[in-house]
C-alpha cells in the first residue's frame, strides 16, 4: 500500500502511465499523475563532448545512467556514470563516448539522496 493510493500494491498502476506504483515510489514520482515519471526527455549531441541525456528528476533521489551500443536488452547495459544527485525538474549528464552510431540509454535510481 502506498500513501494516498488505498489498495495499491506492487502490481498496480494508478495513473496508467506504464510504470507500476512501486516503481513510482522508488523513483519518488507521483503515482496518480501520468506526467510524473522517470523517463528520458532529451537525447542530443554535445559536439565532440559526446551525447547529452536529460530526464525528469527530483532532489530526493540519486541516479545512474546506463548505456548499450548493441541492444536494448538489460544484460548489454554498462554504467556511464552513477551517484548523480537529482536536480529540480530535470537532470542532464553528458556521455563522453559519443562516437558509436547506435546507443540505448536507461536511467535508474540509487535510492534517496543523503
Buried (B, 14 or more C-beta within 10 A) or exposed (E): EBEEBEEBEEEBBBBEBEBBBBBBBBBBBBBBEEEBBBBEBEBEEBEEEBBBBBBBBBEEBBBBBBBBBEEEEEEEBEEBBEEBEBEEEEBBBBBEEBEEEEBBBBBBBEEEBE
